[in-house]
Amino acid sequence: MARTRRTAAVDIGSTKIACLVAETDHAGKTTIVGHGTAAPDGFKQGVVINLDKAAQSVEAAARQCEQMAGGKFKSYPVFAGISGEHIKHLTGTAAVPVRKPQRGISPRDVEDVIKQAQTVRLPNDEQILHVVPTQFVVDGQKGVRNPIGLFGVRLEVEALLIIGAVTAVENLYRVMERLESRNRSLVLQSIASLYGVCDEEDKELGVVLLDLGGVTDVSIYRDGEIRFTKLLSVGATNITKDVVIGLRTTFPQAEELKRKYGAAMATQIERDEPIAVEDASGRGPKQVSRRLLASVIQPRAEEIITLADAEVRKSGFGEGLSAGVVLTGGGSGLCGIDLVAEQIFGMPVRLGRPDRIAGPAEVTRNPSFGTAVGLIRCGVEGKAASQFPTPGFLSGVGEEVRSWFT
């Protein structure tokens, strides 16, 4: 009988760090057995700005996982998410002759053409994180998803190259090194979020994934692969700041009011009840109406969704997204945000929860754990992960290529 195995995830968000430990049994069922969160001290929008504080933050969340799950976090394969405004993407194309056409296209041929697609000239401060083949072309026949075994003499590929800043990658590497984990991999958070809250059918039909955290991550998937990703510097944190200013209260109080009583549409408030609000000046509580709170939140919510919609339209992939829009992240819990998104995008909208694997309700029913759960799935299923590069060197693509066709 096969032994159980464990996988760990580290999601570095703009408002919190979330760590998970999951256990996969001999039957292939994966269950979350430990979770922990910590403030993202030492990070700014997912990028390391203070190494010591960043390492301490990740260690604090990891220790919570250890207390709940038992065992040592460093002994498991760790999958860490990476995001930030430094992330961008390019299109890479390449063609190679098939080594032995009569035997069919082999995995070696696929690896060769993928490596060729990476030969783009990049600045010294950038490197490739992921190579995502969007289609293969066999002797002029386009639209091939899996060319292995097909007869052909010439193999071409069109691939999406996900690019990241070397500095951001290396500093994240150093943070993870503090965990003393021997097996650690990087996954683009946009990809991880999809595996956390969406199904394979969503990827095939076409979907916009909107991760509403402290900042907003917009990504588009079509025909099974990621086609576009963009990080917007505005998000749920900006809504909280507006409440601070609009109601003249403290940030913690504004965050609590937003979560308990907030709404993205004033018309969603059926009963306009009074709310007690602590005054920032320390004069004691005051009374405000729920509709007033909603009127403060609504303009910013509309702005965030409008900016996301504009990015989707500019991307060139906004048409024919049959699965519509999926909202996830902590900000997706705001009452009425789905209705605002439906009006602005003009597409069906649904809330995405990370319930694709088993675990406690405080994780699987909480959209803010969507990326962390997706990182676990990427690790367990061997999808979309690039090994952390040794400083100064790029990782190979062989393992990633093999995982696509498993």
N, C-alpha and C positions, 0 to 999 in steps of 0.2 A: 504494500500500500504506500502510495506517495505521501511524503510528508507535507505538512502545511508550510507555506512560505509567507513572509511579510514584506510589505512595500510601504515606503514613507513618502510624504509629499510636503513641500514647503511653498506656500503661496504668499508672495510678498506683495501685498496690496498697498494702496496709498493711505488707507486708514487703519489697517491691521495686518498682522502676520498670522496666518493660519497654518498649523501643522496637523497632519493626519497620519495615522498608522492603520493599515488594513491587513487583514489576514485572508489568504486564499487557501481553501481546503483541497483535499485530494479530488473532489468532484468539480473543482473549478469555480466554486461559489466564493465571492469576495465580500467580506464584512469589515466595516470600520470598527476597530477595537480601541482606538485612542484618538483624542483630539485636544488641541490646545490653541490658544490665541494670545497675542501680545501686541502692545503698541509698536508701530514701526519706527522706533527711535533709531537714528542713524541712516535712515532712508528718506529720499524725497522722490515721490511718484515712482517707487520701485527701483531707484538708482541709489547705490551706496554713496553716502557723503561723509560718513564717519565709521571707519572700520570697526573700532572697538564697540561702539554702541550698537551697530548693526548686528554684530556677532552675538552680543548679549541678548538682543531682542529675539533672534531666532532660537538661541539656546533656551530662553525662558519658555517659549511656546513648545519646543521639543521636550523639555522636562515635564510639562503637563501631560504630553502624550505618554511618556514613559511611566508616569505615576498611574495612569489609567490602564495602559495596555500591558505593563510589565516589559522587561527586556530593555535593551539599549538601542536608542534611536540610531546611533552610528553603525550598528551592525546590519542595518537593512539597506537595500538599494534606495537612494533618495532621488526623487524627481522634483526639481525646483523650477518655478515659473519665472520667465523673464518678460518684462514689458518696458515701456517708456517711450518718450518722444524720439529717441534715437533709432527706434526700429523703423525700417523701411523695406520695400520690396522692389525687385527688378525681375525682368523676364530674361531667362537664359535659353538659348537654343543650341543644338549640336547634332551632328550626324556621324555615324561610324559604320564601317563595313562589318557585316556579320561574319564571325570567325568561321563557322561551319554551317552554311545555309541548309544543307541536306539534313542536318540533325536538329534544325530549328534554332530559334533565338534562345540563347542561354542566359541565366542570371549574370554571367560574366559580361556578356554583351550589354546588358542593361546597366551594369555598374560602369562600364567604359563610357557609355553615352552620357550617363549622369555626371561623371567626372568631367567630361568635356564641356558640359553645360555650365560648369562652375568656373570655367576659365574666362572670367570677366575681370577687367581691370578695376580694382577698388582702391580707394585711398588707404594709406598705411594704418589709419585709425579705425578701419571698418573690417568686418569679417562675416562670412556666411554662417548662419545659425541652422537653417533648414533648407533643404532642396525638395520642393514638392512638384513632381511631374504632373502637369495638367493634361497632356496627351502625348501619345507616341504615334509616330508615322512610320509605317512599314512599306517600303517601296512605293511611296506616294499615297498609300491608303491612310487617311487621317482618322482621328477619333478612336484609336486603339487604346484601351485602358490597361490591358495586361498582355504584352507581346510575347511572353515566355512560351516557347514551344511552337510558335508560328514559323512558317517558312518565309524567308526573305533574305535579300542580299544587302539591303541598306536599312539601318535603323536610325530614326531621328526622334528627338524629344523636344517638347516645349515645357519649360519648368519655371515655377515661381521660386525665386531665390529670396529668402528672408534674410535681411542684413541687419547686423547690430554693431554698436560701437565696441571696439576692443576694450576700451577702458571700463565700460559698464560690465562686460562679460568677465574680465579678469578680476575686478573688484568683487563681483558676486562669487566668483570661484574662491576667492580668499575667505569670504564669509563662510561658505560651505566647508572649506578646509578646517575651520575652527570646530566644526561638528565631528571631525575625525572620521567622516564617512569615507570608505574606500571606493564605493560605487555610487557615483552621482551623475546625473544627467540634466540637461537643460531642455525645457519645452516652452515654446512661445505661449504666453498666457491666453491669447486668442484661440489657439488650437485646443488648449486644455479646457477652456470654458465650454467649447462645443461638446467635447466628450463628457463633460459633467452634466449638461442639461438637455442635449439634443440626441435624436436617434439617427441611425444611418439614413433613414428615409428623408429626414430633413436635409441632410447634406446632398442627397441626390436631386431632390425637387428644387432646391435653392432656398436659402434662408438668410436673413439678416440677424446677426446675434449682437445684441446691445447689452454690454456689461456696464451697468450703472453703479460704479463704486464711487470713491472719492473723486476719481476722474472717469471719463467715459470711453470705453473701448468699443469701436465699431468694426465688425468683420462680416464678410460675405462669403458664403459657401455655395458652389454650384457644381453639379456633376461629380459630387463626392469629394471635392477638394477645396481648400481655401483659395480664394481669388483676390481678396482685398482685405487689408487691415489698416486701421488708423486710430490713433489715440488722441482724444480731445482733452484739453487741459481743464475743462469744466465738468462738474459732476455733482453728486449728492452733497459734497462738502460745501459747495457754493450755495446750495439751497439753505443749509444750516446757517451759513454766514448771513444770508439775507434775513433770516428769522431773527438773528442776533440784533441786526440793525433796525429791522422793522418794528420789533417789539421791545427793543432796548433791554435785552436780557443777556445772560451769560451763555457761552457756547455750550456747556453741558446741558443747561436748561433748554436751550433751543433744540438741541439734538433730541432730547426726550420728548419735547412738544411735537416735533416733526414726526417722530415714530408713533406716538400714541394718538395724536389728534389731527395730524396734517393730512391734507388732500391736495392733489395736483389740479383739481377743478373745484371752484367754489360751488358750482351747481350740484356737486356730489353731497354737500352737507344738507341733509334733510332736516335735522333739528339743530338750530343754532344755539348750542349750550355755552355758557360762560366757562372759561378756563382760568385757573389761578396761575399767574406767572410771576416768578421772582424778578424784581427790578434789579438791573445791573448796578444801580447806585446804592443798593442796600437799604432802600426805604421800606422794604417789606413787600409782600405779594400784592399784585393788582389783578383786576379782572379784564380779560379780553374775550372776544367771541371767536368761535371756531371758523366762522366765515372770514373774519379778519385775518386769521392765520393762513387760511387757504388763499386769500387774495395776495398775501406776501409770497407764498410758494409758487403759485400758478405761473407768473411770468417767467421765472427762472426755469421751471420744468418745461415750459413750451420752448424756451430758447435752446435748452440742451437737446431736445428731440428734433427741433428744426435744424440745428447744426448737424446732427447725425444724419438726418434725411438728405441734407445738401451734399454730404460726403458720399452717400450711397448713389445719388444721382450723378455726381462727378466721376465716380469710379468707372462707369461704363458697364457695370454688371447689375444695374438696378431693375432691369426688365425680366419678367418671367420667373420671379421668385415665388413659386407656388406655395412654399411652406410659410411664407409671410415673415413676421418679425417675432423673435423670441427675446424677452427681457429677462435679465438675470442680474446678480449683484445685489448688494444691500439696498440700493436706491429703488430697486424694482418693487420693494414692499410698500412703497408710498401709495396710499389709496388713490385710485383714479389715474395713475400714470399710464396704465395700459390703454385707457380711453383716449388720453391725449395723444399717445403714439399712434393709435388707430386713425384718428382724425388727420394727423400730419402726414403719416406715411401713405395713407390710403390703402393699407393692406391689413389682412387679419393679424392680430397681435395676441400672444399668449405669454403667460409667466412661466419661466423655466425653473424647475427645482431639481437639485442634484440627487434624485432618487433612483438613479440607474444601478446603484449597488446598495446592499443592505447596510444598516447602521442605525444609530440613535436618531430620533426625530429632530433633535436640536441641530443635527448636521444635515440629514437628508431632506428636511423640509425647509431649510434655511438657504435662500438664494445666495447669500454672501459666502457660502462654502462651495459654490459651483465650480470655481477654478481648482480648488484643492481636490475635490472629488474627481474632476477631470484629469488631474495629474496622476492620481492613483490609477485610473483606468488606462492612461497612456503607459504607465509602468507595467501594469499587469498584462495588458494586451500587446505590449511591444510596439506601440504606435507613436510616430512623430517625434521621437526623442533623439537628440544629438548629444553625444558624450561631451562633458565639459572638456574643453581643450586644455592641454598642458600649456602653461604660459608661453606664448610665442609660436605655437603650432596650431594648425587647423585639424579638426577631427576627420577621420575617414567617413565614407558614406556607406560602406558595405553592409553594416548591421541594419541601417535604416532601409536600404534597398530591399534586403531580405524580408524585413518586417512588413513591407507593403504587400507582398505576395504570399504571406503565410496563410 
